[in-house]
Each structure stands twice: as structure tokens, then as C-alpha cells.
Amino acid sequence: MTDDQRIQNEIIHGEYIREHGEEIWNWSSPAGKLRWGRRCRLFKEFIGNRKSLVLEIGCGTGLFTKELAATDNAITAIDISDILIKEAKKRVHAGNVKFVVDNAYKTRFKSNYYDFIVGSSSLHHLDVDAALKEFSRILKPGGGIMFTEPNMMNPQIALTKNIPAIKRRAGDSPDETAFFRWGIARKLRDHGFTDISIVPFDFMHPRIPESLLGIAGQLMSVIEKVPVLKEIAGSLIIQCRKK
């Protein structure tokens, strides 16, 4: 699989998202909204509110970009799909946001430029080595990276990412995958990143009924702290810094 083929697959996937809507991400149910809100808070805590230069990778329709725009930081949001960038511009009109159609492997940005590089469920769409090489180039020394990504140790995620029929039914793009936390940690080390933290989190399934969310939330917060069991959480919080 060449990078060009992979990029073309993601452009086609952008057309799929526009046609089928954002329901494929499962953020609109009551449980989905709780999951979404938690992720947004974690990202905002990570980047702070210090007028930093922040690059969002794979902005899609701008759903996450809109949350980042609520900070005082300067946000550049990129996606390989011009169709999705157009949708994002319809959603987000904040003055501190700039949308760019760009290739995450070969961006147009200066070296050592950004304070932070972030993304919500976007890194697993990419050739990780090519992306990390570029992130290392454009991130300032000491700059931070944060992504939330699917965890391959989760049984449902593993089935979805590895069985073609389920993968197609879920609306996945052909090349997207999920991560084992030790594997992505190794890649980050190989590309010279430091302060690496990969934390499994999120047992909140988007189909949990609203009436059960209170007790489910309490239970999930306990499970996330249980050794071994926490390893099968649905997602990973990936954080690191450039030396």
C-alpha cells in the first residue's frame, strides 16, 4: 500500500462521511455525548489557554475543531479531504481557526513551528511512521502531542478493525486500524519523542441507555483503574513531547 493509495482511500472516505453523516462516530447518543465531553476536556487541559499554536490533524467536519476554538489558542485544522474541509468551514466561524487541505505526511508548515499537535481518532487513519516523522519536524522542541485513538486490545475494536465485513458495515475506511499501546509507544520512542504516556480509557459504550448512565459512569471509572482489566478499554490517550 503506497501513501498515494492510502490518501486516495481517505479522500473517498471523506465523501462517505458527508453522505452518511457523523453518526458513524457515535457521539450523538446520551452516552456518546458524555464520552465526547470527557475527551474535549482532556484536550483542553493538555493545550491550555496560552495563545499557543495548535495543529489539529484530520479535522473532518470540524466537530472537534469547534471545541478547540473555544480556547484562546491559534488553531490550524487540516484534513486531506477538501469536501470535509468545506463542511468544517460551515460549522466553525471562529477567528482563531484556519482550515487547510493538507497531507499530514508532507505539510506546508515551517519546521519547529507548532506548540501542540492534536487529533481525535485520526492517527489510526495514517501511516504512523510517516506522520510521526513530519510531526517531529514541525513541532517546537518541548512541544506536545496528544491523540485519542481506538485500542486494539478491546474485543469489539479488534473485531471491527480486523474482519473486513464488520469493518465495511461500521463505515471504516480500508486502511484505518487501532493501536496496541506498547506498539505505538515504541514508534514514538523510535522517532525521538519523550515523556511518552499511553493510557487506556473509556468503557462507556455509546448505546448505554440514558437511565443507566449514572451507575455506568461510576462503574466505568472503577474499571479504568483495575490492573489488566483496564487494558481492554475502548480507547487510548496518547501523549508525548518532542525533545
N, C-alpha and C positions, 0 to 999 in steps of 0.2 A: 504494500500500500504506500503510494507516494504521498507527499504532503499536498500536492495539487489535487489528487483524487479525494483526499480527506477533506480538503477545503470545499471542493465541489459538493460533497455529501452534506456538509454543514449548511451550505447555501440552499440546497434543496430542502433540508430540514427546516430552515427558516420559513420557506413557503408553506410547509406543513403546519408550523405553529400559527402562522397568520390565518390559515384556512380553518383550523380546528380549535383555535383559541388557547387560552392559558390554563385550561382545566387539566391538561396533561401534567401540570406541576403540582396539582392538588393543594393549592394554597387557599381556596375559597371556602372550604367547609369550616365549621366551627373549630375543629381540631387543627385543621390546616392553618387557620389564621393565628392560632396560638403558636404553632411551630414557626410560622413566618415572623411573628413579632419577636420571638426569642432570638432568632438569627439576626434580625436587624439591630436589636440592642447590643448583641455581641460585637457586631462590626463597628457600630458607632463608638463603643467603648474602646475598640482597638485603634481606630484612626483619630479619635479625639475630636477636638473642635478648635484647632490651632491654625487655621488657614493654610493647611498643608496641601501639597499637590498629590492628588489621588487618582490612580488609573484603575478603572473597572474593566475587567476582561469579560467579554461575552455578555454584553448588557441586554441582549434580546429586545423585548418590548419596553424596557425601561422601568419595569416593576421595582427592581432593587435600586436602580438609579434614583428614583424618586425619594427613597428613604435616605440615601447618601446626600442628596441635595438639601436635606433638612439641616445639615451641619454647615459650619462656616468655611469648610474646605473647598478648594477648587477641584471639581470633578471632571475628568475626561473619561468618557464611556465609549468603548469600542466594540464592534461586532463585525464579523466577516460578511453578514447579510445586509445589503442595502435595504431590503424590504423591512427587516426588523428595525433598522435604524430609523426608517420613516415612521414606523409605529411608535417607537420610543419618543420621537420628537413631538408626536401628537399628545403624548401623556405628560411629558416633563417640559416645563417652560421656565425653569429656574435660571436666573442669571449666572449662577456659579457652575453650570453644567455645559459641557461641549460634547457633542456626539460626533464620532468619526467612524467611517467604514475603514477597517484596517485589519491586517493579518497579524495575529498575536506572535507569530514566529519572526516576523520581519517588520516591526513597526517603524513609523516615520519619526520617532521621538529621539531627542538627544540622549547621549549616554549620561548616566549619573544624574537623572533629571527628577524622578518621582520620589516622594517621601513614602508612599504606600502603593502597593498593587493588591487589589482585592477582587473577589469574584464569588458569586453564589451559584454553585452547581454548574460551573463552566470548565474547570480544569480537566475534568474527566472526558470532555469532548476533544481534547487537544493531544497532539504528540507531546508528551510531557517533557521529554528531554529538550526538544526544540524550543518549547515555551520557556522552560526554566533558564536556558542559555540567554534568551532575549530579556527575560526579567532581570537577570543578573546584570546585563548591560545597562538597562535604562533606570534601574533603581539606584538611589543615592547610597553611599556607604552608610551603614546603620539603618537603612530604610527597612520597612516591614512588609511582609506578605501575609495575607490571610485568605483562605478559601474554606468554604464548607462543601463537602463532597460526599457522594454515596460510599458506604462501607461494604466492601466485598464479603466481609465476614457475616453480614446479615443474610439470613437464608432467603428472604424474599428478593433482596437486591441481587444475590448471586444467581437465582433462577432467572430473573428478568434480564440480566446482562449476558447470560451465557446460553440461553435456549432461544434460538432465532425466532420461533413462532411467538413466544411470550414477549420477546424484545419488540417485535413488529407491532403486536397488539397494544403494548404500552406506549407506543409512539416514539420510541427511541430512535436516534439516528444510527446508521450502521456501525459507526466506529466508536461510539461512546462506551465507556466501561465503568468500573468502580475501582477503588483502591484498597489494598491491604495496607495497614498503617506502617508496618515495617518496610514495605516496599517503597512507598512514597517518601518515607524518612531517609532511606538510603539514597534515593535520587536527589533529594535536597542536599544531602551531605556531599554527594559527588559533584554538585555544581557550586560548592563552596559556601552554602548558606550555613548559618549558625543559629543558636538559640531555638532549635527545632522542637516544636511541640505538636504532637498528633494525638488528639483526644477523641475517643468515641463518644457520641452523644445522640440523644433523640430517639426515644422509644415510642413517641406519640404518633400513632397511626392516624392518617387523615380521616379515616372512616369511623373513628370512635364517636359514638353518639354524644350530643351536647350534654345530655343529662348525666353522663358518666365522666365528664371532663375533670371535675374536681378531684374525685378519688383517683382517676387515672393519672393525673398530673403528679399527685403525691407519690403514687406507686412508682412511676417512671423516674422520679428524682432519686428514689432509693436505689432502684435497679442500676442506674448510671454509676453508682458508687460501689457496686458489688464486683470484686475481682472475678475475672473470667467471664461472668455473665455480661458485664458491660461491653465486652469485646464485640458482641453481636448487635450493638446499637445500629440504627439506620444510617447514621452519618458520621463523618469525621470533621473535626475542627482542625485545620492545618494552619500553623503559624510558624514563621521563621523570620530571620533578619539577614541582611547582607553584611558581610564583614566590612 
